[in-house]
Amino acid sequence: MKRRVFAAVAVLAAVALAAPALRAQSQAPTTDLEKEIVRVLTSLPHYGVFDNLYFEVSGSDVTLEGQALLEITKAEAGKRVARIKGVATVTNKIEVLPPSPTDDALRDSVYKALVATSDLNRYTMGADPSIHVIVKGGHVALEGMVSNAEDKQKAEMVTKRVPGILEFKNNLRTDK
């Protein structure tokens, strides 16, 4: 079963932001090993809004997947997960996104559009933001978790207004 790393947004009206939590097809981590992998991945020094990391655990073997903006994020993820007690092998399938000034500008524009939207900016904050913006060759995908269908739809509408997107995928999941 694949596990995705995201920050959970609290549903409670009094709480604006929640601590990082693991989500996999809307499931939380079930084992101490999974919880430790999440902790390690979300504490990577270069992990952020432009990365999308997830993993699969099979016994004591871990497969890392997703996309990283920087090679160092991929390398550090593999090294740090390999040092976790109980991990026998790590297969690192994280894709490093190719350098592209055009993609960098598009990432920046999508991120700014999300931050500028008052109902969505809370999803872009913190060390492990709930919304991750993945851009490759002009193709944009939103990954992560939002509280409700309305926020998912709003994120899509805001992102689609950004000029220069060749293709868009809204892979956001909702708590409800």
N, C-alpha and C positions, 0 to 999 in steps of 0.2 A: 504494500500500500504506500503510495507516495505521500509525503508530508511537505507542506509548504510553510515557509517562514513568513510570518506577517505579524503586525501589531493588531491586537484586538481593540476595537473601538467600543467603549462602554455604552450600553444602551440606556443606562441610568441618566436622567436629565442633569443630575448634579455633577456628573463626571464628564469632563471634556475629553480627556485622554486616558488610555489604559496602558498597562505595562505590556511589553511584547509577549505574544503567545503564539503557539503553533496552530496552524490551520491546515487541514488536508481534506479537501472535499467536505469542509465544515466539521472536521474532527480535530480534537485536541490531542496532544501527545499522550500516549497511554503507558509508556515505560520510562523508567529513569534514564535509560540510554537515549531515547528520543528527546526527552526534556534537556538533557545535557548537550545533544547535538544542536538543538534550537538555541540554547544559551551561547554556545560557541559561535555559531553562524551569525547571530544577531549582534555579537560583540566584536566582529571583525572591524578593524580600524577604517577600512575603506568601503564598507558595506553601506548602501544607502538607497535612495529613492530610484536610482537608475539601474539597480540590480534586482534580480529575481532568482532567489535560491530556494531549492527544495531538495528533498532526499528520500531515499527508500532504504529501509532496513530489512535485511533478510538474515536472521540469526545474529551473527556478530559482524556481518559484512554490510557496508554502507556504500550506496551509490549516490553521489552528489550530481545534481542536474540544475538546469536553469541558465541564466545569462548574467554575465558580469561585465561592467564597463571597463574594468582594469584587470590586467593579467595578475597583478598581485593579489586581488581578491580571490581569484580562482586558486592560486598557489597556496595562499594562507588558509583558505577553507580546507583544502586537502590535508595540509600539514597538521592543522589544529584538530581536525576531526580524527585523524590517525592517532593522535596522542590520548584520545579519550579512553579511559579504562573500559574494557569490554569490546572495543572495536578491533577486529582481526585484520580486515582489509578495507581499503577505501578505493573505489573506482570513481575518478573525478571526470565527469562528463559535462562540467560547466562550460558553456560556450562563452568565449571572450568576444565581445562585440567589436567589430573592426573599427579602427579610427576613421572618423569622417567629420570634417567641419560642418557639413550640411546636417548630419544627424545630431551633432552637438547643439547646433542652433535650434533644431526642431525639439530636442529634449528640453532645452531651456524655455522655449515658447510654451510647450505643453505644461511644464511644471509651473511657470508663472501664471498661466491661465487658471490652473487648479487652485493655486495659492490665493489668487485674486478673487475667487468665488467664496463668499463668506461661509456657506454651508459645507464646503469641501476642504478648506484650508487645514482643518484639524486632522485630516487624513494624510497630510504631507509632512507633518512635523515629527520630531524626535529621531532617535538613533535608528529605529526600525519603523519607518512610516507604513501606514496601512495600504496606501496606493503606491504602486511602483510603475514607473514609466519606462517601457522598453522600446527602443528605437533601433531599427536596423534597415538601412537602405531606404529610408523614407517610410517604412512600415512601422506603425505605432500600435503597441498593445498596452492596455492598462491591466495590471495584475494586482491581486490583493483582495482586501476585504473592506466592505463598507457596511453601515448599519442597516440600510434598507434599500428597497428597489428604487425609491425616488432619488436617493443619492447616486446610485449606480447610473440611472438615466441622466441625471444632471451632469455627472462626470463625462458621460459620452457626448452629450450636447456641447459642453464647454470644449472638449478636446476636438471634436469635429469642426469647430469654428477656426481652429488654428490653421493658417495657410501652409501649404507644402506637404501635407500628409498624402501619401500615395495610397495607402490602405490602412484601415483602422479595425482593431479587434478589441472588444470590451470583455475581458476575462474576469472582471470583478465579480466576487461572490458576496452574498449578503448574509447577515445574521438571521434574517427572517425570510 
